[in-house]
Amino acid sequence: MNVESVLDRIANWILVRGKSATCVKRAVRNGQRGWVYHGHFYPEYLSHGNACSFIAEVALRYCVGRGVDIGADRWPLSGAEPIYNEVSRNAYNLNDYKDESLDYVFSSHCLEHLDRWPRALKLWISKLCRGGILFLYLPHESMELWNPGGPWVGLGHRWQPTAEVLVPYLNSLGMEVVCLDPGPDRYCSFYIVARRV
């Protein structure tokens, strides 16, 4: 199946989703194909997945040693052991790893899918050694197509992560934020890097 037919299927799926979905239109701006939703243009590549590729260069500066990529899907961070959504191992079940045994935990576009995200973050941090890195790459709230209830994600995104919510929570769990890029970047995302103290 070629890209054109996939995009046409997405467009048709979007158009039958409901009132808000009918506001999504295919468009071309400055020679770039994409989508217009509520007057904002979103490039076509935002519907292809592989968010990790947009942050990997930055992430690999921090994610060194033994680590995992939680929610990796088909595109894990290079060098990280992928954690998929399986019964035996997932965002809420990391029993294969001893506490304080990992140098880093990387997660790209996963946390927004979790109803019990505070519990998940607490678990992820417990697996980090002292000085270990938590790298979170998350959808920016300005990307309305990905907001909870939005036409591309429906109820798949359970909440809207923001730095205003996450930074205090990470601090309360003994994490020190060492880098924060509030975004949005080219992939309509932002990232937080925190170190376990």
C-alpha positions as a Markdown table, in Angstrom:
| # | Residue | x | y | z |
|---|---|---|---|---|
| 1 | Met | 0.0 | 0.0 | 0.0 |
| 2 | Asn | 1.5 | 3.4 | -1.0 |
| 3 | Val | 1.6 | 6.5 | 1.1 |
| 4 | Glu | -1.2 | 8.2 | -1.0 |
| 5 | Ser | -3.7 | 5.4 | -0.3 |
| 6 | Val | -2.8 | 5.4 | 3.4 |
| 7 | Leu | -3.4 | 9.1 | 3.6 |
| 8 | Asp | -6.6 | 8.8 | 1.8 |
| 9 | Arg | -7.7 | 6.1 | 4.3 |
| 10 | Ile | -6.8 | 8.4 | 7.2 |
| 11 | Ala | -8.7 | 11.2 | 5.6 |
| 12 | Asn | -11.8 | 9.1 | 5.1 |
| 13 | Trp | -11.5 | 7.7 | 8.6 |
| 14 | Ile | -11.2 | 11.2 | 10.0 |
| 15 | Leu | -14.2 | 12.4 | 8.1 |
| 16 | Val | -16.5 | 9.8 | 9.6 |
| 17 | Arg | -15.4 | 10.3 | 13.2 |
| 18 | Gly | -17.7 | 13.1 | 14.2 |
| 19 | Lys | -18.3 | 16.8 | 14.3 |
| 20 | Ser | -14.7 | 17.8 | 15.3 |
| 21 | Ala | -13.2 | 15.4 | 12.8 |
| 22 | Thr | -15.0 | 17.0 | 9.9 |
| 23 | Cys | -12.9 | 20.1 | 10.4 |
| 24 | Val | -9.7 | 18.2 | 9.3 |
| 25 | Lys | -8.9 | 18.9 | 5.7 |
| 26 | Arg | -6.1 | 17.7 | 3.4 |
| 27 | Ala | -4.0 | 20.7 | 2.3 |
| 28 | Val | -0.7 | 21.8 | 0.6 |
| 29 | Arg | 1.2 | 24.7 | 2.0 |
| 30 | Asn | 4.5 | 25.9 | 0.5 |
| 31 | Gly | 4.7 | 22.7 | -1.5 |
| 32 | Gln | 4.3 | 20.5 | 1.6 |
| 33 | Arg | 1.4 | 18.2 | 2.0 |
| 34 | Gly | -0.5 | 18.0 | 5.3 |
| 35 | Trp | -3.7 | 18.7 | 7.2 |
| 36 | Val | -5.5 | 21.8 | 8.3 |
| 37 | Tyr | -7.4 | 21.6 | 11.6 |
| 38 | His | -8.9 | 24.6 | 13.3 |
| 39 | Gly | -6.9 | 26.9 | 11.0 |
| 40 | His | -3.5 | 25.3 | 11.8 |
| 41 | Phe | -1.5 | 23.4 | 9.2 |
| 42 | Tyr | 0.1 | 20.1 | 10.3 |
| 43 | Pro | 2.7 | 18.5 | 8.0 |
| 44 | Glu | 1.9 | 15.0 | 6.6 |
| 45 | Tyr | 4.9 | 13.4 | 8.4 |
| 46 | Leu | 3.1 | 13.9 | 11.7 |
| 47 | Ser | 0.8 | 11.0 | 10.8 |
| 48 | His | 3.6 | 8.6 | 10.0 |
| 49 | Gly | 4.7 | 7.7 | 13.6 |
| 50 | Asn | 8.4 | 7.2 | 14.5 |
| 51 | Ala | 8.5 | 10.2 | 16.9 |
| 52 | Cys | 11.8 | 8.9 | 18.3 |
| 53 | Ser | 13.6 | 9.8 | 15.0 |
| 54 | Phe | 12.9 | 13.5 | 15.8 |
| 55 | Ile | 14.6 | 13.4 | 19.2 |
| 56 | Ala | 17.1 | 10.5 | 19.0 |
| 57 | Glu | 20.2 | 12.7 | 18.5 |
| 58 | Val | 19.4 | 14.7 | 21.6 |
| 59 | Ala | 18.3 | 11.7 | 23.6 |
| 60 | Leu | 21.5 | 9.8 | 22.9 |
| 61 | Arg | 23.5 | 12.5 | 24.6 |
| 62 | Tyr | 21.8 | 11.6 | 27.8 |
| 63 | Cys | 20.8 | 8.0 | 27.4 |
| 64 | Val | 24.1 | 6.2 | 27.8 |
| 65 | Gly | 24.7 | 2.7 | 29.3 |
| 66 | Arg | 22.0 | 0.2 | 30.0 |
| 67 | Gly | 18.5 | 1.4 | 29.4 |
| 68 | Val | 15.0 | 0.8 | 28.1 |
| 69 | Asp | 12.6 | 2.5 | 25.7 |
| 70 | Ile | 9.1 | 2.2 | 27.1 |
| 71 | Gly | 6.4 | 2.3 | 24.5 |
| 72 | Ala | 9.0 | 1.8 | 21.7 |
| 73 | Asp | 6.6 | 0.4 | 19.1 |
| 74 | Arg | 8.5 | -0.3 | 15.9 |
| 75 | Trp | 11.1 | 2.4 | 16.4 |
| 76 | Pro | 13.1 | 2.0 | 19.6 |
| 77 | Leu | 15.9 | 4.3 | 20.6 |
| 78 | Ser | 19.2 | 3.0 | 19.4 |
| 79 | Gly | 20.9 | 0.9 | 22.1 |
| 80 | Ala | 17.8 | 0.7 | 24.3 |
| 81 | Glu | 15.9 | -2.5 | 25.1 |
| 82 | Pro | 12.4 | -1.9 | 23.8 |
| 83 | Ile | 9.4 | -2.3 | 26.1 |
| 84 | Tyr | 6.2 | -3.0 | 24.2 |
| 85 | Asn | 2.7 | -3.2 | 25.6 |
| 86 | Glu | 2.8 | -6.9 | 26.5 |
| 87 | Val | 1.3 | -8.7 | 29.5 |
| 88 | Ser | 4.8 | -9.7 | 30.8 |
| 89 | Arg | 6.4 | -6.3 | 30.3 |
| 90 | Asn | 4.8 | -2.9 | 29.8 |
| 91 | Ala | 4.7 | 0.6 | 31.2 |
| 92 | Tyr | 3.3 | -0.8 | 34.5 |
| 93 | Asn | 5.3 | -4.0 | 34.6 |
| 94 | Leu | 9.1 | -3.9 | 34.6 |
| 95 | Asn | 9.6 | -7.0 | 36.8 |
| 96 | Asp | 12.5 | -8.1 | 34.6 |
| 97 | Tyr | 14.6 | -5.3 | 36.0 |
| 98 | Lys | 15.9 | -4.9 | 39.5 |
| 99 | Asp | 15.4 | -1.6 | 41.3 |
| 100 | Glu | 18.3 | 0.8 | 40.6 |
| 101 | Ser | 19.6 | -1.3 | 37.8 |
| 102 | Leu | 19.2 | 1.0 | 34.7 |
| 103 | Asp | 21.2 | 3.9 | 33.6 |
| 104 | Tyr | 18.3 | 5.4 | 31.7 |
| 105 | Val | 14.6 | 5.1 | 30.9 |
| 106 | Phe | 13.6 | 6.7 | 27.6 |
| 107 | Ser | 10.0 | 7.1 | 26.6 |
| 108 | Ser | 8.6 | 8.8 | 23.4 |
| 109 | His | 4.9 | 9.5 | 23.0 |
| 110 | Cys | 3.8 | 6.9 | 25.5 |
| 111 | Leu | 3.0 | 8.7 | 28.8 |
| 112 | Glu | -0.1 | 10.4 | 27.4 |
| 113 | His | -1.6 | 6.9 | 26.7 |
| 114 | Leu | -1.5 | 6.0 | 30.4 |
| 115 | Asp | -4.4 | 6.5 | 32.8 |
| 116 | Arg | -2.1 | 5.8 | 35.8 |
| 117 | Trp | 0.8 | 7.8 | 34.6 |
| 118 | Pro | 2.0 | 8.8 | 38.2 |
| 119 | Arg | 2.2 | 5.1 | 39.1 |
| 120 | Ala | 4.1 | 4.4 | 35.9 |
| 121 | Leu | 6.6 | 7.2 | 36.4 |
| 122 | Lys | 7.2 | 6.1 | 40.0 |
| 123 | Leu | 8.0 | 2.6 | 38.7 |
| 124 | Trp | 10.3 | 3.8 | 35.9 |
| 125 | Ile | 12.2 | 6.0 | 38.4 |
| 126 | Ser | 12.6 | 3.1 | 40.8 |
| 127 | Lys | 14.5 | 1.2 | 38.1 |
| 128 | Leu | 17.0 | 4.0 | 37.7 |
| 129 | Cys | 20.4 | 3.9 | 39.5 |
| 130 | Arg | 21.5 | 7.0 | 41.4 |
| 131 | Gly | 22.4 | 9.5 | 38.7 |
| 132 | Gly | 20.2 | 7.6 | 36.2 |
| 133 | Ile | 18.4 | 9.6 | 33.5 |
| 134 | Leu | 14.7 | 9.7 | 32.7 |
| 135 | Phe | 14.1 | 11.1 | 29.2 |
| 136 | Leu | 10.5 | 12.0 | 28.3 |
| 137 | Tyr | 9.4 | 13.0 | 24.8 |
| 138 | Leu | 5.8 | 14.1 | 24.7 |
| 139 | Pro | 3.2 | 15.7 | 22.4 |
| 140 | His | 2.9 | 19.4 | 22.8 |
| 141 | Glu | -0.5 | 20.7 | 23.7 |
| 142 | Ser | -0.6 | 23.0 | 20.7 |
| 143 | Met | -0.8 | 19.9 | 18.4 |
| 144 | Glu | -4.6 | 19.7 | 18.6 |
| 145 | Leu | -4.9 | 16.6 | 16.4 |
| 146 | Trp | -3.2 | 14.7 | 19.2 |
| 147 | Asn | -5.0 | 16.2 | 22.2 |
| 148 | Pro | -7.3 | 13.8 | 24.1 |
| 149 | Gly | -10.5 | 13.4 | 22.2 |
| 150 | Gly | -8.8 | 14.9 | 19.1 |
| 151 | Pro | -9.6 | 13.5 | 15.6 |
| 152 | Trp | -6.3 | 11.5 | 15.3 |
| 153 | Val | -6.2 | 10.0 | 18.7 |
| 154 | Gly | -9.8 | 9.9 | 20.1 |
| 155 | Leu | -9.6 | 8.5 | 23.5 |
| 156 | Gly | -6.2 | 6.9 | 22.9 |
| 157 | His | -4.5 | 9.8 | 24.6 |
| 158 | Arg | -5.8 | 9.7 | 28.1 |
| 159 | Trp | -4.5 | 13.1 | 29.3 |
| 160 | Gln | -2.3 | 16.1 | 28.1 |
| 161 | Pro | 1.1 | 16.0 | 29.7 |
| 162 | Thr | 2.7 | 19.4 | 30.3 |
| 163 | Ala | 5.9 | 20.5 | 32.0 |
| 164 | Glu | 3.8 | 22.4 | 34.5 |
| 165 | Val | 2.4 | 19.1 | 35.8 |
| 166 | Leu | 5.4 | 16.8 | 35.3 |
| 167 | Val | 8.3 | 18.9 | 36.6 |
| 168 | Pro | 6.8 | 19.2 | 40.2 |
| 169 | Tyr | 5.8 | 15.5 | 40.2 |
| 170 | Leu | 9.3 | 14.5 | 39.1 |
| 171 | Asn | 10.9 | 16.7 | 41.8 |
| 172 | Ser | 8.6 | 15.0 | 44.4 |
| 173 | Leu | 10.0 | 11.7 | 43.4 |
| 174 | Gly | 13.6 | 12.7 | 43.9 |
| 175 | Met | 14.4 | 13.7 | 40.3 |
| 176 | Glu | 16.3 | 16.8 | 39.3 |
| 177 | Val | 15.4 | 18.3 | 35.9 |
| 178 | Val | 18.6 | 18.8 | 34.0 |
| 179 | Cys | 17.1 | 19.9 | 30.6 |
| 180 | Leu | 13.7 | 21.1 | 29.6 |
| 181 | Asp | 12.7 | 22.1 | 26.1 |
| 182 | Pro | 9.1 | 23.4 | 26.2 |
| 183 | Gly | 8.7 | 23.1 | 22.5 |
| 184 | Pro | 7.0 | 22.7 | 20.2 |
| 185 | Asp | 9.7 | 21.2 | 18.1 |
| 186 | Arg | 9.5 | 20.1 | 14.5 |
| 187 | Tyr | 7.4 | 17.0 | 15.6 |
| 188 | Cys | 5.0 | 19.2 | 17.7 |
| 189 | Ser | 6.6 | 17.8 | 20.8 |
| 190 | Phe | 8.6 | 18.8 | 23.9 |
| 191 | Tyr | 11.0 | 17.0 | 26.2 |
| 192 | Ile | 12.1 | 16.7 | 29.8 |
| 193 | Val | 15.4 | 15.2 | 31.0 |
| 194 | Ala | 15.6 | 14.4 | 34.7 |
| 195 | Arg | 18.3 | 12.8 | 36.8 |
| 196 | Arg | 17.7 | 10.6 | 39.9 |
| 197 | Val | 19.5 | 12.2 | 42.8 |
